[in-house]
Structure formats: C-alpha cells, structure tokens
Amino acid sequence: MPMSFLPIGKEIDLVVLNTARNLYLLESILEKGILLKDHEMRPEYEVYKQHDIIDFKVFRNIIDAV
C-alpha cells in the first residue's frame, strides 16, 4: 500500500505495538493509530490489551480527576 496517506513534512511517532507499556499511549494507538505492518497475532494481542485498558479505566478516571 502506498504511504501517500502520511502528510509530507510532518513528524510522526513510530511505535512497535507490543513494546508500548503506557496504557494511555496504547489506548490512543489502538483507537487512532495507522497500521504499517500486520502480524497474525495482532487481533489476539489487541483484545488482550483492550481488557487491560478497560480494567484500568476506573483508575484512570480517578487519576484524571486529580
């Protein structure tokens, strides 16, 4: 697939999905990120991490309120 969807002259952040430990970052990547390379285990990994994110949302709401 051509990379024409990337804006020319703009900076991007490239993150290897399974190295992201920050749940805020991981949630943002899963919601808004652009996939550059796929792996057969990605769907299972995303479901696993979505469960972590859901479990963390209660604590995130407390942290954001401070």
Secondary structure in CASP SS format (residue, H / E / C, confidence):
PFRMAT SS
TARGET T0000
AUTHOR 0000-0000-0000
METHOD secondary structure of the structure
MODEL  1
M C 1.00
P C 1.00
M C 1.00
S C 1.00
F C 1.00
L C 1.00
P C 1.00
I C 1.00
G C 1.00
K C 1.00
E C 1.00
I C 1.00
D C 1.00
L C 1.00
V C 1.00
V C 1.00
L H 1.00
N H 1.00
T H 1.00
A C 1.00
R C 1.00
N C 1.00
L H 1.00
Y H 1.00
L H 1.00
L H 1.00
E H 1.00
S H 1.00
I H 1.00
L H 1.00
E H 1.00
K H 1.00
G C 1.00
I C 1.00
L C 1.00
L C 1.00
K C 1.00
D C 1.00
H C 1.00
E C 1.00
M C 1.00
R H 1.00
P H 1.00
E H 1.00
Y H 1.00
E H 1.00
V H 1.00
Y H 1.00
K H 1.00
Q H 1.00
H H 1.00
D H 1.00
I H 1.00
I H 1.00
D H 1.00
F H 1.00
K H 1.00
V H 1.00
F H 1.00
R H 1.00
N H 1.00
I H 1.00
I H 1.00
D H 1.00
A H 1.00
V C 1.00
END
